[in-house]
């Protein structure tokens, strides 16, 4: 399973402090493990929710005040990290 980051997600990671960047990396690694090994999206284990409205088809992973918005494409075997930001900014 491949992982793909959009530009704004990479920018957030570059600006994030080391502690937040490590937490984000750990959660993304856990997400990939569940998707690859168990072929599931771990909703309860990683605090993931399906998004609605304009964000239909995306998922939200919560890490404290940080949100990761992503999609999973099982056909291409890819997890795409669309954006990473704080709660107030991610849905704009």
N, C-alpha and C positions, 0 to 999 in steps of 0.2 A: 504494500500500500504506500503510495507516494503522498507527500504533503506539499502543498503549494501555498505560498504566502502572497497576498496582494501588497502593493507598495505601501499603503497606509498602515498595514499591520506591521511591516518591517520597520517603518519609521517609529511607531510606538515602542517597539522592542528596543530600538537603538537609544531612545530617550529615557526609557524606564530605568529605575534604579536596579541594582544588582539583585536585591531580594525579590522584587516583583518579577523581574525577568526569569529568575530561577523557578518561582512558583508557576509562571506561565508555561515554561518549558516542561516542568513536571506534569502539569495537567494535560498538555498536548501529548506527551508521551503515553500517559495513561489512556487517553482517548484513542490513540492509534493502536495500543495493545488490545483494547476491547473490540475495536472495529476489525482488526486483522485476525486476532485469535478466536474471538467468540462470535464474530459477525453480528454484533449488536451495537446500538448506541446506548451507552450506560446512563440513562436519564437520572436515576436516583443516586447512583454512586458518585457522579461528578456534577450534580446540580445543573442538568441540561434541560432546556425546555424548547419545544417547537415554537417558532415565531409565527405571528399572524399578520394580517393586513399586507402592507407593502413588502414585508419581509417573509412572506409565505414561501416555504421550501427551505428556509434557513433554520439553523439551531443556534441557541444562545448558551454558552457555558459561563457560569459565574465563578469568579475568584475574588471574594470580598467585594470591593467597589469596582473591580475590573470586569469587563465583559468581552468575551471572544465570540464573534459571529462567524459561523462556518457552515459549509455544506459537505455532504458525503455523497460521492458518486461511485456507486458500487460497480457500475459497468466499466468505468475507466480505472477503477481502483485508486481513487484519489480523494483526499480530504483537502478542501480549499479553505484556508483561513481568510475570510473576507475582510474583517476589520478587528482590531483590538483597541479598546478605549475605555475610559471611565464611564460609569453608568449614565451620567448626564449628557455625554457627548456621543455615545455609540449609536443612538437611534435617530440622530439628525440626518 
